[in-house]
Amino acid sequence: MNTDWIIATESKHTSGLYGKQNFVIVRGQGALLWDSEGNEYIDCSAGHGVANLGHAHPKVAAALAEQATRLITLFETFPNDQRALLMEKLTALTPGLERVFFCNSGTEANEAAIKFSRVSTGRTGIVAAMRGFHGRTLGALSATWNKKYREAFEPLVPDYQHVPFNNVEALDAALGENTAAVLLEAIQGEGGVYPADPAFLQAARQLCTERGAMLVIDEVQSGFGRTGKMFAYQHFGVVPDMVCVAKSLAGGVPIGAVLLGEEVKNLAPGLHGSTFGGNPLSMAAGVAALSAMQEEDLPRQAAEKGEYLMEKLHGISSPLVREVRGMGLMVGMELKQKVAPYLKALQERRIIALNAGLTTIRLLPPLVITYEQMDEVVSALQTVLNG
Ligand SMILES: *Cc1c(COP(=O)(O)O)cnc(C)c1O
């Protein structure tokens, strides 16, 4: 297929919701992507944190091919071998959370957790954080902070409040008799790559327990090894009531899930559900992906490579850099100015990176990125930030 035709056709038929690039990606492997002209890119976006295992992982591909010839769809009322396996493997990663609800995306996982908080507590209030991002459907969007995502769709769902992230006093003041849940990221992604203070998450746990609210942690971006542990909350010594996951759980195949602690109750048949949730194809991909993550010890890779990358980034001397922060391979480099031109300059050097807000460059590479590839990224950043 002709490159110009592909770009023109997408441009003609696009909804308008995406600012499109002017090249066509056709293939990926590990941390690399290739365009239709054969150019190679180092991918530091990983589909916004989806491709933790790298692109086109052979074990995920094989599991998909095998399952596709056996059974693709099955409603969750019918038990299935792949679903049972994934339930067992997934809940083994989250001690204290033994049950799981499957859906198809991150926003759906948060949406479900919000509904489950309401039916578990008989309350309606949700306390979320400023700069937080939880998705685009109306319930999850109501918990999302940025005006850019919210304003056009108001009025949103009532009884949501936002407190400053890492401010224990404000959280304490916000948690009232009608609070069903506190919904937080353990490290904020879209909002600028800000890790939680341990004291803040620990206070959130204690306040929720004392006042009968659910603590829901959104691990959609930070999950599955990204921060150096399987889940970011596991750095903080807390056990949430619900953990929302999605992006990298099935190696790139659409999936979402909510892991449920003992306080989550009243989930009766028919109260909530999903047509595609728990389908054998995604489940088989999830089983293969989790096995590969464990075999390749992705959390350790992210911890070691993250430390290396962070040290190199701290070593970049440029008057433009305000701060480098992050956990594992979830890294933010905040500049003193807008990052858009620098992301473009990186792309001209065939490095794909993300923004987080207007002034932070965000690096979310596949956790299988090599040290040589990280060196190339750092050297390109060094050049671009001094150009
Ligand atoms: C990406 C993201 C979501 C939304 O996930 P979708 O699959 O796009 O709906 C929710 N929460 C966080 C923290 C995310 O990074």
The ligand as a Tripos MOL2 file, in Angstrom:
@<TRIPOS>MOLECULE
LIG
   15    15     1     0     0
SMALL
NO_CHARGES

@<TRIPOS>ATOM
      1 C1         -4.7000    5.4390   30.0010 C.3       1 LIG1
      2 C2         -5.2470    5.6160   31.3750 C.ar      1 LIG1
      3 C3         -6.6180    5.4200   31.6370 C.ar      1 LIG1
      4 C4         -7.6270    5.1950   30.5460 C.3       1 LIG1
      5 O1         -7.4160    3.9910   29.8630 O.3       1 LIG1
      6 P1         -8.1990    3.7150   28.4750 P.3       1 LIG1
      7 O2         -7.8660    2.2910   28.1910 O.co2     1 LIG1
      8 O3         -7.6510    4.6840   27.4840 O.co2     1 LIG1
      9 O4         -9.6280    3.9420   28.7450 O.co2     1 LIG1
     10 C5         -7.0410    5.4960   32.9550 C.ar      1 LIG1
     11 N1         -6.1880    5.7480   33.9610 N.ar      1 LIG1
     12 C6         -4.8640    5.9530   33.7500 C.ar      1 LIG1
     13 C7         -3.9580    6.2050   34.9100 C.3       1 LIG1
     14 C8         -4.3510    5.9080   32.4450 C.ar      1 LIG1
     15 O5         -3.0580    6.1430   32.2250 O.3       1 LIG1
@<TRIPOS>BOND
     1     1     2 1
     2     2     3 ar
     3     2    14 ar
     4     3     4 1
     5     3    10 ar
     6     4     5 1
     7     5     6 1
     8     6     7 2
     9     6     8 1
    10     6     9 1
    11    10    11 ar
    12    11    12 ar
    13    12    13 1
    14    12    14 ar
    15    14    15 1
@<TRIPOS>SUBSTRUCTURE
     1 LIG1         1 GROUP 0 **** ****
